[in-house]
């Protein structure tokens, strides 16, 4: 839990591994996920590293697995996912895996090629079957239309183009049609024909091209194939049409065939004699039946191969990705001179040092090596990575902080405080018992069902965001229920739990005829004891001054929470200064910052509490009555401007206590003196320290004999000690290498930012009041303008209307007040934490600890594969 408040202590280590044991040791470290390796070969090309061939083999295996996965998904076969993660196989097992994948791929490709050839053959036979059927209809129509009058002939020429009927009749002539239909040769006319199929969408262009290229000397008949045909190359369904073209002469025949080839029409042989066509049709039907049987057997065999592969595909993916990750990591290592030892550098958490050593020994034993691995700690002046341990509850809150910036090494982590302050500040804006209950129930459902919901691995990005922040949503809902109870607000109505402290002493007629009645807190109308928790429900029936009262109440609590939140952020910065032993920052930054904030803004919050407790409507003294209570805002403005308040005379005093005027002047003067304190103290102390260091005498040698080596070592140690000081001061806050002008400018920027930020940040917390008021008013508008209309209806019609009105009100409540208003309050809360709170102490200049972890690698690979 300590690493939640401050990041883990990290150490840079050097790791020596025997070549034979390196694979097994890195595999164990990948399962552990606690070591971040550094690249010791940054200048070496990725294709020139030692294990590049193994990585290529893994890439090839992964390609084959993706091909298998695509084929399995195409057939809709479920893949077995046990959720288990098998260990990385030994290097010698790669050969077996490669052989298995090679065999499966070749077998599947061969089956697919055979199936495609069979489907292509099946398609050709199907098209030929339709050609034989349709052409028979053509010839039968020609034979029939030759024996009927001209008036009725057009009725049977269904497939001829209507606007070209005259040209077609002139081309063939009645004698030609009659002769062709009878199967006999005409004396002066010999017609040839070709038949085939073409895609239906190409047919109009095909027909126009034939007409133009052949100058109208061809006769085209076409008929649609009703059932879609399957394209064997991609499996898509296509619609085609049968056509037959009559022409005269070889020249037209050549031209027609070229046009058919250009439009990718498929031509098939079609006998002229009816008996030959019938024999061919019977043969085609027999072959189609045989092909259908063979295709079914081929599909069954393919299905069996894919079902067998689907059982192990997930495990194979895990194994191959683990092998690939191990060899990628081994490519970061260096080889020693003897080529028998691998050297690595890595960041490890100090608390897990023993765990990592045990994992290394386990890997050595697995590999059968007799040489134990060596893990040595190294001294370094590099900034270590930031590592905050999280669990499923704290992970989402830590993600909110890291989205702003990763904490500097060993800097105070805002996440544990955010766990409480984030849902609380959200609830101040979202306070409603009903809306909070909806949000809390949704979050609770996700928490209770987190295992089955996580196992589904949804691709929906919005759902994944909601599910990842399920604990945040649950806490925001619970806190909103609490603040809603304090506001006494549930769907814009109030609960009278403890009984109101107010009573109405007017008669019924007076109440019903007067909208603007007032209750006197001095008299019998008020019981002189406040409502135990939250607002009195009587304010619900006070539409004229309810919003005025809530404005004053919520505005004041917003300022109070804001000043306390900012003060807490400044005090968290004190823990940073103390941990990094930065006394200068304590005296030159922390103390003046606290004085400035307390003497001005915390004093203003104290005035609010004094006003609440000192002034009362039931007070016997006139000067302490509610009418004499001075305005806090006017008092604060007069205080800063050193202006005396307006004294209107009478019994009311502009001051709340004796000596207030002198105290306020003292506080403002001291607060203003803190500005040059913050601006100049630190640069001046740094400048003095540099001058003193420049005049220090050279230290004598520590050894009596004046050994040169000893002197060099002592100087090196002193330089090391001086260099370590900025490292201890917290990730980049040292000023040893900066010029004095830069230090003055840097300190001036920070001072201006803090002074102006104190004012603007205090005003920024007023968003708590504004959003809370807007949320309450929206809820009231929805109730009065929607649900109330349904509740006013009488009889059975009113019951039906209420169902419809309630459904509409519920949709608007969830969609607008819970989702949209909730998102708005969430973003405003996020801003208050990032800007107003964290700016007081949080640098966020670190970089995240990214350990070599199989779990992370597999999650990243699976998500990228799904995308």
GIFEN-V79458 format. One record per backbone hydrogen bond with DSSP energy under -1.0 kcal/mol. NH is the residue of the N-H (numbers start at 1). CO is the residue of the C=O. If there is no record, write none. Layout:
# GIFEN-V79458
nh | co
NH | CO
NH | CO
This chain:
# GIFEN-V79458
nh | co
4 | 1
6 | 2
8 | 387
11 | 348
13 | 346
14 | 376
15 | 344
16 | 374
17 | 342
19 | 340
22 | 18
25 | 21
26 | 22
27 | 23
28 | 24
29 | 25
30 | 26
31 | 27
32 | 28
33 | 29
36 | 347
38 | 345
40 | 332
44 | 41
48 | 45
52 | 49
55 | 51
56 | 52
57 | 53
58 | 54
59 | 55
60 | 56
61 | 57
62 | 58
63 | 59
64 | 60
65 | 61
66 | 62
67 | 63
68 | 64
69 | 65
70 | 66
71 | 67
72 | 68
73 | 69
74 | 70
75 | 71
77 | 72
80 | 310
93 | 90
94 | 91
97 | 93
98 | 94
99 | 95
100 | 96
101 | 97
102 | 98
103 | 99
104 | 100
105 | 101
106 | 102
107 | 103
108 | 104
109 | 105
110 | 106
111 | 107
112 | 108
113 | 109
114 | 110
115 | 111
116 | 112
117 | 113
118 | 114
119 | 115
120 | 116
121 | 117
122 | 118
123 | 119
124 | 120
125 | 121
126 | 122
127 | 123
128 | 124
129 | 125
130 | 126
131 | 127
132 | 128
133 | 129
134 | 130
135 | 131
136 | 132
137 | 133
138 | 134
139 | 135
140 | 136
141 | 137
142 | 138
143 | 139
144 | 140
145 | 141
146 | 142
147 | 144
156 | 153
158 | 156
164 | 161
165 | 162
168 | 164
169 | 165
170 | 166
171 | 167
172 | 168
173 | 169
177 | 173
178 | 174
179 | 175
180 | 176
181 | 177
182 | 178
184 | 179
192 | 247
194 | 245
196 | 243
197 | 266
198 | 241
200 | 239
202 | 199
206 | 202
207 | 203
208 | 204
209 | 205
210 | 206
211 | 207
212 | 208
213 | 209
214 | 210
216 | 211
217 | 214
219 | 246
221 | 244
223 | 242
225 | 240
229 | 238
231 | 236
235 | 231
238 | 229
241 | 198
242 | 223
243 | 196
244 | 221
245 | 194
246 | 219
247 | 192
253 | 249
254 | 250
255 | 251
256 | 252
257 | 253
258 | 254
259 | 255
260 | 256
261 | 257
262 | 258
263 | 259
264 | 261
265 | 260
266 | 197
268 | 195
277 | 273
278 | 274
279 | 275
280 | 276
281 | 277
282 | 278
283 | 279
284 | 280
285 | 281
286 | 282
287 | 283
288 | 284
289 | 285
290 | 286
291 | 287
292 | 288
293 | 289
294 | 290
295 | 291
296 | 292
297 | 293
298 | 294
299 | 295
300 | 296
301 | 297
302 | 298
303 | 299
304 | 300
305 | 301
306 | 302
307 | 303
308 | 304
309 | 305
310 | 306
311 | 307
312 | 309
313 | 309
316 | 312
317 | 313
318 | 314
319 | 315
320 | 316
321 | 317
322 | 318
323 | 319
324 | 320
325 | 321
326 | 322
327 | 323
328 | 324
329 | 325
330 | 326
331 | 327
332 | 329
333 | 330
334 | 343
336 | 341
339 | 336
342 | 17
343 | 334
344 | 15
346 | 13
347 | 36
348 | 11
350 | 9
353 | 350
356 | 352
357 | 353
358 | 354
359 | 355
360 | 356
361 | 357
362 | 358
363 | 359
364 | 360
365 | 361
366 | 362
367 | 363
369 | 364
374 | 16
376 | 14
378 | 12
386 | 847
395 | 391
398 | 394
399 | 395
400 | 396
401 | 397
402 | 398
403 | 399
404 | 401
405 | 401
411 | 408
413 | 5
418 | 414
419 | 415
420 | 417
421 | 417
422 | 418
424 | 420
425 | 421
426 | 422
427 | 423
428 | 424
429 | 425
430 | 426
433 | 489
436 | 432
437 | 433
438 | 434
439 | 435
440 | 436
441 | 437
442 | 438
443 | 439
444 | 440
445 | 441
446 | 442
447 | 443
448 | 444
449 | 445
450 | 447
453 | 449
454 | 450
455 | 451
464 | 460
465 | 461
466 | 462
467 | 463
468 | 464
469 | 465
470 | 467
473 | 469
474 | 470
475 | 471
476 | 472
477 | 473
478 | 474
479 | 475
480 | 476
481 | 477
482 | 478
483 | 479
484 | 480
485 | 481
486 | 482
487 | 483
489 | 484
490 | 493
493 | 490
497 | 495
503 | 525
511 | 507
512 | 508
513 | 509
514 | 510
527 | 501
535 | 486
539 | 536
540 | 537
541 | 538
542 | 539
546 | 542
549 | 545
550 | 546
551 | 547
552 | 548
553 | 549
554 | 550
555 | 551
556 | 552
557 | 553
558 | 554
559 | 555
560 | 556
561 | 557
562 | 558
563 | 559
564 | 560
565 | 561
566 | 562
567 | 563
568 | 564
569 | 565
570 | 566
571 | 567
572 | 568
573 | 569
576 | 572
577 | 573
578 | 574
579 | 575
580 | 576
582 | 577
583 | 581
586 | 582
587 | 583
588 | 584
589 | 585
590 | 585
591 | 586
593 | 589
594 | 590
595 | 591
596 | 592
597 | 593
598 | 594
599 | 595
600 | 596
601 | 597
602 | 597
603 | 598
604 | 600
605 | 601
606 | 602
607 | 603
608 | 604
609 | 605
610 | 606
611 | 607
612 | 608
613 | 609
614 | 610
615 | 611
616 | 624
619 | 616
625 | 622
628 | 625
629 | 626
635 | 631
636 | 632
637 | 633
638 | 634
639 | 635
640 | 636
641 | 637
643 | 638
660 | 657
663 | 659
664 | 660
665 | 661
666 | 662
667 | 663
668 | 664
669 | 665
670 | 666
671 | 667
672 | 668
673 | 669
674 | 670
675 | 672
677 | 673
678 | 674
679 | 675
680 | 676
681 | 677
684 | 680
685 | 681
686 | 682
687 | 683
688 | 684
689 | 685
690 | 686
691 | 687
692 | 688
693 | 689
694 | 690
695 | 691
711 | 707
712 | 708
713 | 709
714 | 710
715 | 711
716 | 712
717 | 713
718 | 714
719 | 715
720 | 716
721 | 717
722 | 718
723 | 719
724 | 720
728 | 724
743 | 739
744 | 740
745 | 741
746 | 742
747 | 743
748 | 744
749 | 745
750 | 746
751 | 747
752 | 748
753 | 749
754 | 750
755 | 751
756 | 752
757 | 753
758 | 754
759 | 755
760 | 756
761 | 757
762 | 758
763 | 759
764 | 760
765 | 761
766 | 763
767 | 764
768 | 765
770 | 766
771 | 767
772 | 768
773 | 769
774 | 770
775 | 771
776 | 772
777 | 773
778 | 774
779 | 775
780 | 776
781 | 777
782 | 778
783 | 779
784 | 780
785 | 781
786 | 782
787 | 782
788 | 783
791 | 787
792 | 788
798 | 794
799 | 795
800 | 796
801 | 797
802 | 798
803 | 799
804 | 800
805 | 801
806 | 802
807 | 803
808 | 804
809 | 805
810 | 806
811 | 807
812 | 808
813 | 809
814 | 810
815 | 811
816 | 812
817 | 812
818 | 813
819 | 814
820 | 815
821 | 816
823 | 819
824 | 820
825 | 821
826 | 822
827 | 823
828 | 824
829 | 825
830 | 826
831 | 827
832 | 828
833 | 829
834 | 830
835 | 831
837 | 832
838 | 833
840 | 837
841 | 838
842 | 838
846 | 406
849 | 386
852 | 35
853 | 851
854 | 30
857 | 853
858 | 854
859 | 855
860 | 856
861 | 857
862 | 858
863 | 859
864 | 860
865 | 861
866 | 862
867 | 863
